[in-house]
Each structure stands twice: as structure tokens, then as C-alpha cells.
């Protein structure tokens, strides 16, 4: 009588049924993939930032402010029309998920020019680039009744980075955010 081979001996002497292990691995992978596809991590948020031509500095979009207008959507993308002070206040909510962001300068005639994003390891040059993007935060305390949730983008060049990143500039910007949102931080 012949015995059918069902598995292999491991190096430490245990007999392993390879078919059972393979099936278990496939099922585990299927459950992981299903879980990821159903979670918020799979949601893609498409955003376009329209920035006044020549702007360099901090951009904050302040969310969930009831007396402000919602963010318009065009061709499946949220469109952030950034004002000259870099602070946009909206009644729209901050969403979680994977972001797909694009950035454009807009001149007085409405012509768009792409703003490049600084790549890892790349040094800033004379042309402005997006140096910081996709960061979300809260001014004040997140447990406040109506916290100031925001997303931040920074556009800089070799000549502007010192004035943008100094502590006084940050304090001045935060004061402007507070004033525009009509809140204290």
C-alpha cells in the first residue's frame, strides 16, 4: 500500500501539509485586500489648488466654518481658489484618504501655470516650488466645540524660504488665520 504525499517535513522535524498552508495564505491575503479596499485608506481625494501668480508662502485651508462658502468641485476635483493672503476659509469638511493634489499659479487672465513639487533630495532653486503639502492639523485644541481644522501647503524658492520659515512669520500668519476665521487660537 502506497501513502499519498500530502506535505513536507520541516527542518525541525514537523510535518507540514503544504496545501493547507497555501490555502490559508491565500485566504489571509484575500481578507487583507478586502479590508483595505473597504477602509477609508482607499478613498482618493482629488484636489486642485489655484494660487495667485507669484505667491510664495504658507497656504492654509480652514475647514468646517459654517458661515463660509463650500469648496466647489469641478471634473471630480475639489478646487481651492486661494486668496492673496494664503488663507481660505470654507464650510466644507476635511476628508481623510489618499490625496491627489495638483498646484497651479493663476494670472489675472485666468491662465494656469503648473507649480512644480520639490522632490526628495532636490534643492530649492530660484523658481518657486511646492515644498510642503498634504499636512493636516488643528489650531487650538482638537476637543474644542468647533476646532479650526486645516490643511497646509507651502510654496517657496531659494530667495523666500528664510522669511517663510522664521518664527516671526509663522506668528504673523497664525494671527492672520485667527482674524480671518473670527476666532482666537
Secondary structure as GFF3:
##gff-version 3
##sequence-region A 1 185
A	DSSP	beta_strand	8	9	.	.	.	ID=ss1
A	DSSP	beta_strand	15	16	.	.	.	ID=ss2
A	DSSP	alpha_helix	18	38	.	.	.	ID=ss3
A	DSSP	three_ten_helix	40	42	.	.	.	ID=ss4
A	DSSP	beta_strand	44	52	.	.	.	ID=ss5
A	DSSP	beta_strand	57	62	.	.	.	ID=ss6
A	DSSP	beta_strand	72	74	.	.	.	ID=ss7
A	DSSP	beta_strand	77	81	.	.	.	ID=ss8
A	DSSP	beta_strand	87	89	.	.	.	ID=ss9
A	DSSP	beta_strand	98	106	.	.	.	ID=ss10
A	DSSP	beta_strand	112	114	.	.	.	ID=ss11
A	DSSP	beta_strand	129	139	.	.	.	ID=ss12
A	DSSP	beta_strand	148	156	.	.	.	ID=ss13
A	DSSP	alpha_helix	161	165	.	.	.	ID=ss14
A	DSSP	alpha_helix	167	181	.	.	.	ID=ss15
###
